Amino acid sequence: MSQTKQNYFIQANKFIVGGVNSPVRAWKSVGGEPLFISKAKGSKIYDIHKKKYIDYVLSWGPMILGHAHPEVISSICKTAKKGTSFGAPTEAETQMAQLICSAIPSVELLRMTSSGTEAAMTAIRLARGFTGRDWIAKFDGCYHGHADSLLIQAGSGIATLGIAGSPGIPADLARLTLSIPYNDLESLQTTIKNYGSRLAAIIVEPVAGNMGVVAPQDSFLKKLRELTAEEGIVLIFDEVITGFRFNFGGYQNLINIEPDLTCLGKIIGGGLPMGAIGGKRQIMEKLSPSGDIYQAGTLSGNPLAMSAGLATLHLLKSKTNSFPALGNITEHLCREMENLFSDKGIAVCINRFHSMFTIFFHEGPIYDLTTAQKSDTALFARFFHGMLKNGVWLAPSQFESLFVSFAHTDDDISFTLEACTAALKNL
Ligand SMILES: *Cc1c(COP(=O)(O)O)cnc(C)c1O
């Protein structure tokens, strides 16, 4: 757990708030000090002491091709030599936008940003500007980046009135955000009945990843689409995690539901900072400069991000037939892990959706934030450290999704299962 030789984390803490540039990297919920990384390649990530791990975090989602894919890296290098930022239009941006619009039918027009947070923030502003309404609704346990209106504490009960999830968010703003339990049709209906005409938007992770993996139940999203359409509420699918993860397109393609707006990020940036918002033309064209709802970014559509994103999306397009195999290898891993846990008599509920999964330390079923929070996080923390010791890099929190990439091999899976066996011995 402790850093040997030189204490990198102590050094980092002297100059960086909490020693990290994004809170969950600090390992607060599992204890110990975060390891520093020196490099990563394919399915492997290496710490600064040259120890190798099979990586199931994958930079929290973007690296679906594995780290440092040769074609992505060469594309970035080629682009870099021609300059890294112009603040003027490039052809690559059009190519990227065209590729995304062709892959996701509901996306007729697109705007690039530098992060998923900006995409979700813009979606909310756009929905408010378009509808002339101020209220929005989200679901408990869904994360849409850290913009004020979206960082609202997940509360229990029916349509909890927004309570700021962080100091610094004005209560007057927070009260305009309602939070509803995920997968709860009754709460959804009640909320729309009571607040429908005031709601600009409802935003949802169509497969939730940020309370751990929680899939939508049968008619949840279909009903959500129907009810929002009836009330003129802008439906926003936050596909920052799910976009291009299960297929070449959005999760929406698979279920045949068209949201009004879609947020993208992670995979589309191929490991460089990028997000995007897209959707129905009549809404999107309200953004400046074609409309008067303001949104901008010095590095938006950045050439390096475009080159990494384009290379990644082209590779994924060529792999359209390999997506099912990615789901299968993940299913195999999860099933074998389930067996190991059950042999050991430890109750877990592994929620898997295609190549995303979470091992909840609770017997389950887990279908919303309340049930997710029943997990034994202390036991999870011990498991995390056990896996780490045995060469497997998991997300340092119970409430995160793990990912399998196209670079993960059968040998990686076998190695992971052996590590799991070893970790369980000492759990
Ligand atoms: C990661 C994530 C975001 C935020 O994206 P950033 O690039 O970290 O700002 C938004 N929505 C979802 C669903 C995410 O998983």
Ligand as a Chemical Component Dictionary entry (heavy atoms), coordinates in Angstrom:
data_LIG
# 
_chem_comp.id                   LIG 
_chem_comp.type                 NON-POLYMER 
_chem_comp.pdbx_formal_charge   0 
_chem_comp.three_letter_code    LIG 
# 
loop_
_chem_comp_atom.comp_id 
_chem_comp_atom.atom_id 
_chem_comp_atom.alt_atom_id 
_chem_comp_atom.type_symbol 
_chem_comp_atom.charge 
_chem_comp_atom.model_Cartn_x 
_chem_comp_atom.model_Cartn_y 
_chem_comp_atom.model_Cartn_z 
_chem_comp_atom.pdbx_ordinal 
LIG C1 C1 C 0 -17.726 10.552 -17.179 1  
LIG C2 C2 C 0 -19.126 10.979 -17.334 2  
LIG C3 C3 C 0 -19.478 12.323 -17.521 3  
LIG C4 C4 C 0 -18.489 13.432 -17.410 4  
LIG O1 O1 O 0 -17.504 13.397 -18.382 5  
LIG P1 P1 P 0 -16.107 14.171 -18.097 6  
LIG O2 O2 O 0 -15.382 14.027 -19.398 7  
LIG O3 O3 O 0 -15.472 13.461 -16.952 8  
LIG O4 O4 O 0 -16.435 15.574 -17.774 9  
LIG C5 C5 C 0 -20.786 12.623 -17.799 10 
LIG N1 N1 N 0 -21.724 11.665 -17.870 11 
LIG C6 C6 C 0 -21.432 10.371 -17.684 12 
LIG C7 C7 C 0 -22.503 9.353  -17.818 13 
LIG C8 C8 C 0 -20.125 9.982  -17.389 14 
LIG O5 O5 O 0 -19.851 8.700  -17.142 15 
# 
loop_
_chem_comp_bond.comp_id 
_chem_comp_bond.atom_id_1 
_chem_comp_bond.atom_id_2 
_chem_comp_bond.value_order 
_chem_comp_bond.pdbx_ordinal 
LIG C1 C2 SING 1  
LIG C2 C3 SING 2  
LIG C2 C8 DOUB 3  
LIG C3 C4 SING 4  
LIG C3 C5 DOUB 5  
LIG C4 O1 SING 6  
LIG O1 P1 SING 7  
LIG P1 O2 DOUB 8  
LIG P1 O3 SING 9  
LIG P1 O4 SING 10 
LIG C5 N1 SING 11 
LIG N1 C6 DOUB 12 
LIG C6 C7 SING 13 
LIG C6 C8 SING 14 
LIG C8 O5 SING 15 
# 
